[in-house]
Amino acid sequence: MATSSSNVITLKGSTDIVAEFFHYGLNSILYQRGLYPAETFTHTQQWGLTMLVTCNKELQKFLEQIISQVKSWLTDMTVEKLVLVIKDIATNEVLERWQFDIDCDKSVDSNTKREVADKEIKEGIRSVIRQITASVTFLPLLDTACSFDILVYTDKGLEVPEAWGETGPHFITNSEEVRLKSFSTSIHTVKAAVAFKKSD
């Protein structure tokens, strides 16, 4: 018998949860790392946490386009990872690389229904978001003007939107990496890590 803490999850439900995580997670990184002025973010409640999301229309549009495309790849099970890189504008050097590996259970189709504890999924997401927030305690200060880019890794041979260009992996030379927590919907599992340039 299902307990009240269990919910049934479908591929669509799992996709929505992961896309929502990326929406708040990417906003959180951009806020925490100071890529946009603090006053351009607004507070909102999600998963029992106070989250910050951008009010910058251009940034909103950019993130929405990416997340909407990622949603379609999550549904098709063709996305492998999403990476946010932070670069020094003057030198184009990569200073930080936030990587989210996505494991998809390819045995699932649109008719699959799984019993999961909704509470556990939310707790997993909260743990990752809390670590993103706490990352400022160990990441080096970004004391130069920085820009960011988002890379999405998909299965080979996949059609990508025309506006999206091919790019290199943007690895960091001489980097340290900190593995963050992961969460699973039982259909998609997201594992997070951040790599950063060792301070001289």
Buried (B, 14 or more C-beta within 10 A) or exposed (E): EEEEEBBEBBBEBBBBBBBBBBBBBBBBBBBBBBBBEEEEBEEEEBBEBEBBBBEBEEBBEBBEBBBEBBBEBBBBBBBBBBBBBBBBEEEEBBBBBBBBBBBBBEEBEEEBEBEBBBEBBBEBBBBBBBBBBEBEEEBEEBEEEBEBEBBBBBEEEEEEEEEEEEEEEBEBEEBBEEEBBBBBBBBBBBBBBBBBBEEE
